[in-house]
Amino acid sequence: MTQAAAQPPQRTPFISLLNRTIASGRLIGAMRPPYLDRDSMLESASREAGLDDFGDRWFEAPMDVLLDALKSEARLNAAGELTAFVQFRHVLRDRLLAQMWFKRHPEILERAIARPVVIVGPMRSGTTRLHRLLASDRRFSHMRSFETISPVPRPGFEQVLAGEQRDFRPVLARRIMRVARLANPRTLSIHPTGPYEPEEELGLLVASMWGMKHEAQWQVPGYGRWCEEQDATPAYSYLADLLRLVGWSQQVSSIRPWILKTPQHMMDLPALLKVFPDARLIFTHRDPQAVVGSAASLAWNQTILYSDEVCPKRVGREWLRKTELLIERMRNARDSIPRDRMIDVQYDDMERDWRGTMERIYRFLGLDIKPAVPAMEDYLERAKALKRHPHHYSLEQFGLSAGEVGERLGDYVRTYDIPTEDDIGHYHVQRRASQA
């Protein structure tokens, strides 16, 4: 491997130009550094929206920890500070507007969320493909990308429902994606999407200042470790209420089961099952070498946008630790889940025979797959156009080795019969000792 190949990719010049522009604006007094203070941001959001009810104030605890970590650990550059401020303002405004909608339309909170199908797996284990295949079936409900960015409709949404106005949220999502493509086009190669593409509900957890989205965006390990010790039930309860709001805004039947997925569910399965006690779970598994390398690459490609001081080895260590903990939490939680409520799916099986694997999933769900196959085939064709460039990464770029990952996560591989890539690039299955 060449020295260049052993180094992770660098960001585009766009962020450096943006940093210089912001610095110049501050120098001449045209811009002020954003004030990342909880009370001032709450007051500002309330004043701008003309509302004062943020709902359950539990979110203030993770918000405080996150703000402290941003100040002490994240090493934000000027663009990172501005982006953080805009993100907090967006979330706080959405909380105020969500409470407004709940009061104006109390029937929203009465909507049922029956038997959701939840995809649970490590980051980069094929959860997006599985989620989008299932979402192509009209018998399920799903979130779209613009809704995870902006889950809460703006005032006047009744006119949108009546066909008298256009929903601005897809327009905003498209603009954000254009900026993301300028900042680092690799992020959309790693996770191809569009405003109307099916998307995970990560934004509904961010609404409570909760979850790994922050850890993949900023260097905030102290915040991550704090979250690992907390009960996530309040965050999931609020997620459920926002999901009801999204369903209401889509004007879809509450009888249709939701398709949900985000890697955060591995960490918080007890909270998820407390809020969604009748959930059906699809667990995805992939070679940990690919999972860790790809997760570190995803985090790297986001973090370098917001900080000029990011160490690839530190990123690799953190996501190896995080992946190991996610798997441990997932395995512990599975012990209390009835077998008929969950199914395991291998990434490699989806690669080799997506149709056969989906047929097995549909048998688990008690549904006939045939009506959904044409839409699934259409999605797979569309996915080829979305993913124009492959995602290149390696463990070595982040100071890790296949041997170390195998040593720390080998028991997971053996327990779930996960195909792994050996030194010459072929695949083999490590069977449990009881099956040898």
C-alpha positions in Angstrom: 0.0 0.0 0.0 1.4 3.4 -1.0 1.8 6.2 1.6 -1.0 8.2 -0.2 -3.4 5.2 0.0 -2.7 4.8 3.7 -3.9 8.4 4.3 -7.6 9.3 4.5 -8.8 11.8 1.9 -8.7 15.5 2.7 -11.6 18.0 2.4 -12.3 20.2 -0.6 -11.0 23.8 -0.7 -14.6 25.0 -0.1 -14.4 24.8 3.7 -11.1 26.6 3.8 -12.5 29.4 1.6 -15.6 29.5 3.9 -13.4 29.8 7.0 -11.4 32.6 5.5 -14.6 34.4 4.5 -16.1 34.1 8.0 -12.8 35.2 9.6 -12.7 38.3 7.3 -16.3 39.1 8.2 -15.5 39.0 11.9 -12.4 41.1 11.4 -14.3 43.9 9.8 -17.2 43.6 12.2 -19.7 42.3 9.7 -20.1 39.0 11.6 -19.9 38.0 15.2 -18.9 34.6 16.6 -22.0 32.6 17.4 -22.8 32.3 21.1 -23.2 28.7 21.9 -25.0 29.2 25.2 -28.1 27.2 26.1 -30.2 29.9 27.8 -29.5 32.5 25.2 -30.3 30.1 22.3 -33.6 29.1 24.0 -34.6 32.7 24.5 -33.7 33.6 21.0 -35.6 30.7 19.5 -38.6 31.5 21.6 -38.5 35.2 20.7 -38.2 34.5 17.0 -41.0 31.9 16.9 -43.3 33.8 19.2 -43.7 30.6 21.2 -42.4 29.4 24.6 -43.3 25.7 25.0 -40.4 23.4 24.2 -42.2 20.3 25.4 -40.4 17.9 27.7 -37.3 19.9 29.0 -35.4 16.6 29.4 -33.5 17.6 26.2 -31.7 20.4 28.1 -29.5 17.8 29.9 -27.9 16.3 26.8 -27.8 19.7 25.3 -25.7 21.1 28.1 -23.3 18.1 27.9 -23.1 18.5 24.1 -22.4 22.3 24.4 -19.6 21.7 26.9 -18.1 19.0 24.7 -18.2 21.4 21.7 -16.3 24.0 23.7 -13.7 21.7 25.3 -13.2 18.9 22.8 -14.5 19.6 19.3 -11.8 22.1 18.1 -14.4 23.8 15.8 -13.2 26.0 13.1 -15.2 29.1 12.1 -17.5 27.1 9.7 -18.0 24.5 12.4 -19.0 27.1 15.0 -21.5 28.7 12.6 -22.9 25.3 11.5 -23.4 24.2 15.1 -25.2 27.4 15.9 -27.5 27.0 12.9 -28.2 23.4 13.8 -29.1 24.2 17.4 -31.4 27.0 16.3 -33.1 24.8 13.8 -33.8 22.1 16.4 -35.1 24.5 19.0 -37.4 26.2 16.5 -38.8 22.8 15.5 -39.4 21.9 19.1 -41.5 25.0 19.6 -43.4 24.4 16.4 -44.0 20.8 17.2 -45.7 21.8 20.5 -47.8 24.3 18.5 -49.1 21.6 16.2 -49.8 19.2 19.1 -52.0 21.8 20.7 -53.7 22.9 17.5 -54.4 19.3 16.4 -54.5 17.1 19.5 -55.5 14.2 17.3 -51.9 13.9 16.2 -50.8 12.5 19.5 -53.7 10.0 19.3 -52.3 8.3 16.2 -51.3 4.7 16.7 -47.8 3.4 15.9 -48.6 -0.3 15.7 -46.0 -3.1 15.1 -43.3 -1.0 13.5 -40.5 -2.8 11.6 -37.2 -1.7 13.0 -33.9 -2.5 11.2 -31.1 -2.7 13.8 -27.5 -3.0 12.7 -24.1 -1.5 12.8 -23.4 1.6 10.8 -22.5 0.6 7.2 -24.0 -2.9 7.5 -26.5 -2.6 4.6 -29.3 -1.1 6.7 -29.9 1.7 4.2 -30.4 -0.7 1.3 -32.8 -2.9 3.3 -34.7 0.1 4.6 -35.2 1.5 1.1 -36.3 -1.8 -0.3 -38.9 -2.2 2.4 -39.9 1.5 2.0 -40.7 0.9 -1.6 -43.6 -1.2 -0.5 -46.7 1.0 -0.2 -48.0 -1.2 2.6 -45.5 0.5 4.9 -44.9 4.1 6.0 -41.4 5.6 5.9 -39.7 9.0 6.5 -38.2 10.9 3.6 -34.9 12.7 3.7 -36.4 16.2 3.9 -38.5 15.0 6.9 -35.5 13.8 8.9 -33.9 17.2 8.2 -37.1 19.1 9.0 -39.6 16.8 10.6 -41.9 19.7 11.8 -44.1 21.5 9.2 -44.0 25.2 9.1 -46.9 27.5 10.2 -49.5 27.5 7.5 -49.1 23.9 6.6 -52.9 23.5 6.4 -52.6 25.4 3.1 -50.1 22.8 1.9 -52.5 20.0 2.8 -55.2 21.9 0.9 -53.0 22.2 -2.2 -52.8 26.0 -1.9 -49.1 26.3 -1.0 -45.9 24.4 -1.6 -44.1 22.7 1.3 -40.8 24.5 1.7 -39.1 21.6 3.5 -38.0 19.7 0.3 -36.6 22.9 -1.1 -34.6 23.5 2.1 -33.3 19.9 2.0 -32.2 20.3 -1.6 -30.3 23.4 -0.8 -28.6 21.7 2.2 -27.6 18.8 0.0 -26.1 21.1 -2.6 -23.9 22.8 0.2 -23.0 19.3 1.5 -21.9 18.3 -2.0 -19.7 21.4 -2.3 -18.2 20.9 1.2 -17.4 17.3 0.7 -18.8 15.4 -2.3 -17.7 12.1 -0.7 -20.4 12.3 1.9 -23.1 11.7 -0.7 -21.1 8.8 -2.2 -20.9 7.2 1.2 -24.7 7.8 1.8 -26.4 8.7 -1.5 -29.7 10.4 -1.0 -32.2 13.0 -2.3 -34.9 15.1 -0.7 -37.6 12.5 -1.3 -35.5 9.3 -0.8 -36.5 7.1 2.2 -34.4 8.1 5.2 -33.7 7.0 8.7 -35.3 8.8 11.7 -32.0 10.1 13.0 -33.3 13.7 12.9 -36.1 12.7 15.4 -33.4 11.8 18.0 -31.4 14.9 17.2 -34.5 16.8 18.2 -33.8 15.7 21.7 -30.1 16.6 21.4 -29.5 12.8 21.4 -27.5 10.3 19.6 -24.5 9.3 17.5 -25.2 11.8 14.7 -23.4 14.3 16.9 -20.4 12.0 17.4 -20.1 11.4 13.7 -20.2 15.1 13.0 -18.1 16.6 15.8 -15.2 15.4 18.0 -17.3 15.1 21.2 -16.2 11.8 22.9 -17.2 13.2 26.4 -20.7 13.7 25.2 -20.8 10.2 23.6 -19.7 8.6 26.8 -22.2 10.5 28.8 -25.0 9.4 26.5 -23.9 5.8 26.9 -24.7 5.9 30.6 -28.2 7.5 30.3 -31.7 6.1 29.9 -32.8 7.1 26.4 -36.5 6.5 27.0 -37.4 10.3 26.9 -35.6 10.7 23.6 -37.5 7.8 22.1 -40.8 9.0 23.5 -40.3 12.3 21.8 -39.2 10.4 18.6 -42.6 8.6 18.7 -44.5 11.9 19.0 -42.6 13.4 16.1 -43.3 10.3 14.1 -47.0 10.8 14.7 -46.6 14.4 13.5 -44.8 13.2 10.3 -47.5 10.6 9.7 -50.2 13.3 10.1 -48.3 15.7 7.7 -48.1 12.9 5.2 -51.8 12.2 5.6 -51.2 8.4 5.6 -53.2 5.8 7.5 -51.9 5.1 11.0 -52.7 1.4 10.3 -49.6 1.2 8.0 -46.6 0.0 9.9 -43.6 2.3 10.0 -40.2 1.1 8.7 -37.5 2.5 11.0 -33.8 2.3 11.1 -30.7 4.0 12.6 -27.6 2.5 14.2 -28.5 4.3 17.4 -31.1 1.6 18.0 -28.3 -0.9 18.8 -27.3 1.2 21.7 -30.8 2.0 23.0 -32.8 -1.2 22.3 -34.3 -1.3 25.8 -35.7 2.3 25.4 -36.9 1.5 21.9 -38.8 -1.6 23.0 -40.3 0.3 26.0 -41.7 2.9 23.6 -42.6 0.4 20.8 -43.3 -2.8 22.7 -44.7 -4.6 19.7 -41.8 -3.8 17.3 -40.6 -6.4 14.9 -36.8 -6.4 14.6 -34.5 -7.1 11.6 -30.9 -7.4 12.7 -28.3 -6.9 10.0 -24.7 -8.2 10.2 -21.6 -7.5 8.3 -17.8 -8.3 8.5 -16.6 -6.0 11.4 -13.6 -5.0 9.3 -15.8 -3.4 6.8 -18.1 -1.9 9.4 -15.4 -0.3 11.4 -13.4 1.0 8.4 -16.5 2.4 6.7 -17.8 4.0 9.9 -14.5 5.6 10.6 -14.4 6.9 7.0 -17.9 8.3 7.4 -17.1 10.1 10.6 -13.8 11.4 9.2 -15.4 12.8 6.1 -17.9 14.8 8.2 -15.6 15.8 11.1 -12.9 17.4 8.8 -15.6 19.9 7.7 -16.0 21.3 11.1 -12.5 21.2 12.6 -9.0 21.8 11.2 -7.5 19.5 13.9 -8.7 15.9 13.3 -6.5 12.9 13.9 -7.3 9.9 11.8 -6.0 7.4 14.3 -8.1 9.0 17.0 -11.2 8.6 14.7 -10.3 5.0 14.1 -9.9 4.2 17.8 -13.2 5.8 18.7 -15.2 4.0 16.1 -13.7 0.7 16.9 -14.6 1.3 20.5 -18.0 2.5 19.5 -18.7 -0.4 17.2 -17.7 -2.9 19.9 -20.0 -1.3 22.5 -22.9 -1.1 20.0 -22.6 -4.9 19.4 -22.3 -5.6 23.1 -25.4 -3.6 23.9 -27.3 -5.2 21.1 -26.4 -8.7 22.1 -27.3 -8.1 25.7 -30.7 -6.7 24.8 -31.5 -9.6 22.4 -31.7 -12.0 25.4 -35.1 -10.5 26.4 -36.7 -10.5 22.9 -38.9 -13.4 21.8 -37.4 -15.3 18.9 -40.6 -14.8 16.8 -40.1 -11.1 17.0 -36.7 -10.9 15.3 -34.8 -12.1 12.3 -31.1 -12.0 11.4 -29.9 -10.9 7.9 -26.4 -11.1 6.5 -25.0 -8.3 4.4 -23.4 -10.9 2.1 -26.7 -12.7 1.6 -28.2 -9.4 0.4 -25.2 -8.9 -1.9 -25.5 -12.4 -3.5 -29.3 -12.8 -3.5 -31.3 -9.8 -2.6 -34.6 -11.4 -3.8 -34.2 -14.6 -1.8 -33.2 -12.6 1.3 -36.2 -10.3 1.0 -38.5 -13.3 0.6 -37.2 -14.7 3.9 -37.9 -11.3 5.5 -41.4 -11.1 4.1 -42.2 -14.6 5.5 -41.0 -13.3 8.9 -43.3 -10.3 8.5 -46.2 -12.5 7.3 -46.6 -10.7 4.0 -46.6 -11.7 0.4 -43.6 -10.1 -1.4 -45.0 -10.3 -4.9 -46.9 -7.0 -4.9 -43.7 -5.2 -3.8 -41.2 -6.7 -6.2 -41.6 -4.3 -9.1 -41.1 -1.3 -6.8 -38.1 -2.9 -5.3 -36.6 -3.5 -8.7 -37.3 0.1 -9.6 -35.5 1.3 -6.4 -32.4 -0.9 -7.2 -32.2 0.7 -10.6 -32.6 4.2 -9.2 -29.9 3.4 -6.5 -27.4 2.8 -9.3 -27.9 6.4 -10.5 -27.7 7.8 -7.0 -24.4 6.0 -6.1 -22.2 7.3 -8.9 -18.9 6.8 -7.1 -17.8 3.9 -4.9 -16.9 4.5 -1.3 -13.1 3.8 -0.9 -11.6 3.4 2.6 -9.3 1.1 4.5 -8.6 0.3 8.2 -4.9 1.4 7.7 -6.1 4.9 6.9 -7.3 5.1 10.5 -4.4 3.4 12.3 -6.2 0.0 12.6 -5.5 -3.5 11.4 -7.6 -6.4 10.4 -6.0 -8.5 13.1 -6.9 -6.1 15.9 -10.5 -5.8 14.7 -10.8 -9.5 14.4 -9.4 -10.1 17.8 -11.9 -7.7 19.5 -14.9 -8.6 17.5 -14.2 -12.3 16.6 -16.8 -13.6 19.0 -19.5 -11.6 17.3 -18.4 -13.0 13.9 -18.5 -16.6 15.2 -21.8 -16.2 17.1 -23.7 -14.9 14.1 -21.9 -16.8 11.3 -20.8 -13.6 9.6 -18.8 -14.1 6.4 -15.4 -12.3 6.6 -12.8 -11.4 4.1 -9.5 -13.2 4.5 -6.0 -12.0 3.5 -6.4 -12.9 -0.1 -9.8 -11.4 -0.5 -12.0 -14.5 -0.6 -14.9 -15.0 1.8 -15.2 -17.8 4.3 -17.6 -18.4 7.1 -16.4 -18.9 10.7 -18.7 -21.4 12.2 -19.5 -21.7 15.9 -17.6 -24.4 17.7 -20.8 -26.3 18.3 -21.3 -26.5 14.5 -17.7 -27.5 13.6 
